[in-house]
């Protein structure tokens, strides 16, 4: 039986449960939605993910600033990258909840995201991503909860 991604000629870089290495996470932006989003990782550590995203016309809203959904998706990717590093061998992670506070609008050439843990537990982790524009102005603060799912063997 083909899955949606195999039918489309896409193979995920990892399907096994458990903690991801920094090298595996660094490959994530090269595939799937993260490739489409186009962010570049600067720092990947267990308690800090920093990335940049160049603004492009397809990422803007109808008034010319970066679309709020782009900010949310960018933060979701970074929070998941943090959570992946803290899983035990039989776990996977998925976003359980995400809350975004939009503070300002961006019209510059790039944005940056800085993601740090608020809580790392056995069943959940909570991550906060601060997104700024190229001048360092705050654009959004996103807090997301990642749930850790146990694999049924």
C-alpha positions as CSV (number, residue, x, y, z in Angstrom):
1,X,0.0,0.0,0.0
2,X,1.4,3.4,-1.0
3,X,1.3,6.3,1.3
4,X,0.6,9.8,0.1
5,X,4.3,10.7,0.3
6,X,5.5,7.6,-1.5
7,X,2.9,8.1,-4.3
8,X,4.2,11.6,-4.7
9,X,7.8,10.3,-5.0
10,X,8.8,11.7,-1.5
11,X,10.5,9.6,1.1
12,X,10.9,11.1,4.6
13,X,14.4,11.4,5.9
14,X,13.5,9.5,9.1
15,X,10.6,7.3,10.2
16,X,12.1,5.5,13.2
17,X,11.1,6.6,16.7
18,X,13.5,8.1,19.2
19,X,15.8,11.1,19.6
20,X,17.1,12.7,16.4
21,X,20.7,13.7,16.0
22,X,21.7,17.3,15.3
23,X,22.9,16.1,11.9
24,X,19.5,14.6,11.1
25,X,17.8,17.8,12.1
26,X,20.1,19.9,10.0
27,X,18.9,17.9,7.0
28,X,15.2,18.6,7.7
29,X,15.0,21.9,5.8
30,X,16.1,20.1,2.7
31,X,12.9,18.1,2.4
32,X,9.1,18.5,2.2
33,X,7.3,21.5,3.7
34,X,10.4,22.8,5.4
35,X,12.2,23.0,2.0
36,X,9.2,24.9,0.6
37,X,9.3,27.3,3.6
38,X,13.0,27.8,2.9
39,X,14.5,28.5,6.3
40,X,18.3,28.1,7.0
41,X,19.5,26.7,10.3
42,X,22.2,28.7,12.1
43,X,22.3,26.9,15.5
44,X,20.9,23.4,16.4
45,X,21.5,22.4,20.0
46,X,19.2,20.5,22.4
47,X,18.1,23.7,24.1
48,X,18.5,26.3,21.3
49,X,17.4,26.4,17.7
50,X,18.1,29.5,15.6
51,X,17.2,29.9,12.0
52,X,16.7,32.6,9.3
53,X,14.1,32.8,6.7
54,X,14.4,35.0,3.6
55,X,11.2,36.8,2.7
56,X,9.9,36.1,-0.8
57,X,6.8,37.3,-2.6
58,X,5.0,34.0,-2.0
59,X,5.4,34.3,1.7
60,X,3.8,37.8,1.9
61,X,0.1,38.6,2.6
62,X,-2.0,40.9,0.4
63,X,-0.6,44.1,2.1
64,X,3.0,43.1,1.5
65,X,4.2,41.9,4.9
66,X,5.1,38.4,5.9
67,X,1.9,36.2,6.3
68,X,1.0,35.2,9.9
69,X,0.8,31.6,8.8
70,X,4.4,31.7,7.7
71,X,5.5,32.9,11.2
72,X,3.4,30.2,12.8
73,X,4.8,27.5,10.5
74,X,8.4,28.7,11.0
75,X,8.0,28.5,14.7
76,X,6.3,25.1,14.6
77,X,9.3,23.7,12.6
78,X,11.8,25.1,15.1
79,X,9.9,23.8,18.2
80,X,9.6,20.3,16.6
81,X,13.4,20.3,16.0
82,X,14.0,21.0,19.7
83,X,11.5,18.3,20.8
84,X,13.0,15.7,18.5
85,X,16.3,15.9,20.4
86,X,14.7,14.9,23.7
87,X,12.8,11.8,22.8
88,X,13.4,8.4,24.3
89,X,13.9,5.4,21.9
90,X,10.2,4.4,21.5
91,X,8.8,8.0,21.1
92,X,7.7,10.3,18.3
93,X,6.5,13.8,18.7
94,X,3.7,15.9,17.3
95,X,2.5,19.5,18.0
96,X,-0.4,19.4,20.5
97,X,-1.0,23.1,20.9
98,X,0.4,26.4,19.5
99,X,-0.3,29.9,20.6
100,X,0.9,32.9,18.6
101,X,1.1,36.5,19.7
102,X,1.6,38.7,16.7
103,X,3.5,41.8,17.7
104,X,4.6,43.6,14.5
105,X,4.7,43.2,10.8
106,X,7.8,42.5,8.7
107,X,8.5,44.0,5.3
108,X,12.3,43.5,5.3
109,X,14.5,41.0,3.5
110,X,14.6,38.3,6.3
111,X,13.3,37.2,9.6
112,X,15.0,35.2,12.4
113,X,13.6,32.7,14.9
114,X,15.1,31.8,18.2
115,X,13.5,28.7,19.9
116,X,14.2,27.7,23.5
117,X,12.5,25.1,25.8
118,X,10.2,26.2,28.6
119,X,9.7,22.7,29.8
120,X,11.1,19.3,28.8
121,X,9.2,16.3,30.3
122,X,8.6,12.7,29.6
123,X,5.2,13.2,27.9
124,X,5.4,16.8,26.7
125,X,7.8,19.6,26.0
126,X,6.9,23.3,25.7
127,X,8.9,25.6,23.4
128,X,9.0,29.4,22.9
129,X,10.0,30.9,19.6
130,X,10.7,34.6,19.3
131,X,10.7,35.9,15.7
132,X,12.3,39.2,14.8
133,X,12.9,41.1,11.5
134,X,16.3,42.0,10.0
135,X,16.4,45.1,12.2
136,X,15.8,43.0,15.4
137,X,12.2,44.2,15.9
138,X,9.9,41.7,17.6
139,X,7.3,40.2,15.2
140,X,5.8,37.3,17.1
141,X,6.1,35.2,20.2
142,X,4.9,31.6,19.7
143,X,4.5,29.0,22.5
144,X,3.9,25.4,21.5
145,X,3.4,22.2,23.3
146,X,4.8,19.0,21.7
147,X,3.4,15.7,22.9
148,X,5.6,12.7,22.9
149,X,3.8,9.7,21.5
150,X,4.7,6.1,22.5
151,X,5.2,3.7,19.6
152,X,3.1,0.5,19.8
153,X,5.5,-2.3,19.1
